[in-house]
Amino acid sequence: MKLMNTLLKGLVGIGFGLGVATTAYAQDQVEEPAATEQAAPAEQTEAETAAPEGETAEQPAVEPTADGEETAAPAEPADETPDAAPAEEGDTASVEEEGGAEAHAGDDGHGEEEDSHTPHYPLKKPRHAEWSFAGPFGHYDVAQLQRGLKVYKEVCSACHGLDRVAFRDLEELGYSEEQVKTFAADYEVEDGPDADGEMFTRAAVGSDYFPSPFPNQEAAAASNNGAAPPDFSLLAKARAVERGFPWFVFDIFTGYAENGPDYIYSLLLGYDEEKPEHIELPDGVYYNPYFISSAGLAMAKPIDDDMVDYDDGAPQTLEQYSKDVAAFMMWAAEPKLEERKKIGLRVMLFLLLFGALLWLTKRKVWSGVKH
């Protein structure tokens, strides 16, 4: 028995070590190609620019065309590697302007690292904010959710829908049934058909869902420079930046699941950051280093200080607005978060108690047996 236990522990340790090593190796493989692509132009530049400066007599490449057409030799590498032709022109210009191939190689490498088409997005990792619902014992701040709902209604609802949230769900935010009816009456929803087979619009009731501001995706895209605004119902769970190794290991124990709110919060604050000179964006695209897909997005800065009036005395700043609406979107995506955490805690306590009882039972049953 002791030998089997020792073997099992050894196998578990080896498996964990292999898993960690595999994860680290996979990340190295992901990062190495990018570094190779950035370093390749610099090496190629040094090789191509160093040849014309010195050892022109030792060029066996011109021997097959020794009929006097020595100028044809540079054309052959250009045909074999078409991508190198622009680099040769750029290298020649750099040698003439800077006076050396090494200076151009450094400039070329710098340009590759700061190129606007870099595959590594977002350009900046999301900020980590403090959330009341974080951790295994987290819970929603009702006052914050009410403020986030107000920001959504007065600012975000002009472009973004909330298709999976019903008006009656707002009772979980501390509103009474009458308040929900009054709130829903401000919206109109399509219903029907009526007795004549026609669709009609009416004031929303508690059982209705938040209507979309556009009749369809095509109309939404046409009204927003070709980019349809996403629905807010599940956005806080759908938009998340991977934290990578070793953070995801720690997240298992800390219960970290705030990637989405952190991303939304950072995105709304990212419009104020200055765009680097080397990044070029087309008209109608706004720079934001926290955007998960590129260096800019079609949505202009949606909110700023003092745009929404708070009744509870909370700061009317961009940072507060961003946190409140991000928390509200988290609630919309996972309204049963508090219940889930409570059930999970009870299950863990039960498993610990059950495991202790099993261990005591095992000791009692096998106490009289010699090992």
FENHU-V484184 format. One record per backbone hydrogen bond with DSSP energy under -1.0 kcal/mol. CO is the residue of the C=O (numbers start at 1). NH is the residue of the N-H. Records with the same first field share a line. If there is no record, write none. Layout:
CO=NH  NH
//
This chain:
1=5
2=6
3=7
4=8
5=9
6=10
7=11
8=12
9=13
10=14
11=15
12=16
13=17
14=18
15=19
16=20
17=21
18=22
19=23
20=24
21=25
22=26
23=27
24=28
25=29
26=30
27=31
28=32
31=35
32=36
33=37
34=38
35=39
36=40
39=43
40=44
41=45
42=46
43=47
44=48
45=49
46=50
50=54
54=56
59=62
60=63
68=70
69=72
74=78
75=79
76=80
77=81
81=84
82=85
84=88
85=89
86=90
87=91
88=92
89=93
90=94
91=95
92=96
93=97
94=98
95=99
101=105
102=106
103=107
104=108
105=109
106=110
107=111
108=112
109=113
110=114
115=118
119=121
131=134
132=139
135=138
141=145
142=146
143=147
144=148
145=149
146=150
147=151
148=152
149=153
150=154
151=155  156
152=157
156=159  160
161=232
162=165
165=210
166=169
167=170
168=171
169=172
170=173  175
171=174
176=180
177=181
178=182
179=183
180=184
181=185
183=186
184=187
187=204
189=202
191=200
194=197
198=194
200=191
202=189
205=208
206=168
208=167
216=220
217=221
218=222
219=223
221=224  226
224=227
234=237  238
235=239
244=248
246=249  250
247=251
250=254
251=255
258=262
259=263
260=264
261=265
262=266
263=267
264=268
265=269
266=270
270=273
276=279
282=285
286=297
288=291
289=124
295=288
297=286
304=307
315=317
316=306
317=321
318=322
319=323
320=324
321=325
322=326
323=327
324=328
325=329
326=330
327=331
328=332
329=333
330=334
334=337
336=340
337=341
338=342
339=343
340=344
341=345
342=346
343=347
344=348
345=349
346=350
347=351
348=352
349=353
350=354
351=355
352=356
353=357
354=358
355=359
356=360
357=361
358=362
359=363
360=364
361=365
362=366
366=369
//
